[in-house]
């Protein structure tokens, strides 16, 4: 699977948790709009990609 496919998969995972994140932010008095959300989704997918690569490297080193 190439990087673009992984990024899409990571974005889909992140979107699954958006309602929960929105609820938590609203409880804290912070309104969440799609415009505000986009940079955070990009950052989250970068974090998920780095974590995926780290896990992949660790799996290879254990072989």
RAKAHU-V218058 format. One record per residue. PHI is phi in radians with two decimals (NA if undefined). PSI is psi in whole degrees, 0 to 359 (NA if undefined). Layout:
phi->PHI psi->PSI
phi->PHI psi->PSI
//
This chain:
phi->NA psi->131
phi->-1.47 psi->174
phi->-1.06 psi->321
phi->-1.11 psi->318
phi->-1.11 psi->319
phi->-1.12 psi->317
phi->-1.05 psi->318
phi->-1.13 psi->317
phi->-1.09 psi->317
phi->-1.11 psi->320
phi->-1.12 psi->320
phi->-1.12 psi->320
phi->-1.11 psi->314
phi->-1.06 psi->318
phi->-1.11 psi->332
phi->-1.08 psi->330
phi->-1.73 psi->0
phi->-1.03 psi->315
phi->-1.02 psi->319
phi->-1.14 psi->316
phi->-1.11 psi->318
phi->-1.08 psi->317
phi->-1.08 psi->316
phi->-1.13 psi->318
phi->-1.15 psi->319
phi->-1.14 psi->324
phi->-1.08 psi->329
phi->-1.50 psi->1
phi->1.50 psi->19
phi->-1.98 psi->120
phi->-1.43 psi->143
phi->-2.05 psi->124
phi->-2.01 psi->164
phi->-1.09 psi->326
phi->-1.10 psi->320
phi->-1.25 psi->329
phi->-1.28 psi->324
phi->-0.93 psi->311
phi->-1.09 psi->326
phi->-1.25 psi->324
phi->-1.13 psi->320
phi->-1.08 psi->317
phi->-1.13 psi->316
phi->-1.08 psi->319
phi->-1.18 psi->329
phi->-1.14 psi->317
phi->-1.10 psi->315
phi->-1.11 psi->322
phi->-1.14 psi->316
phi->-1.09 psi->319
phi->-1.13 psi->320
phi->-1.09 psi->313
phi->-1.10 psi->320
phi->-1.08 psi->314
phi->-1.08 psi->321
phi->-1.12 psi->316
phi->-1.12 psi->318
phi->-1.13 psi->320
phi->-1.11 psi->320
phi->-1.16 psi->322
phi->-1.26 psi->339
phi->-1.49 psi->350
phi->-1.23 psi->NA
//
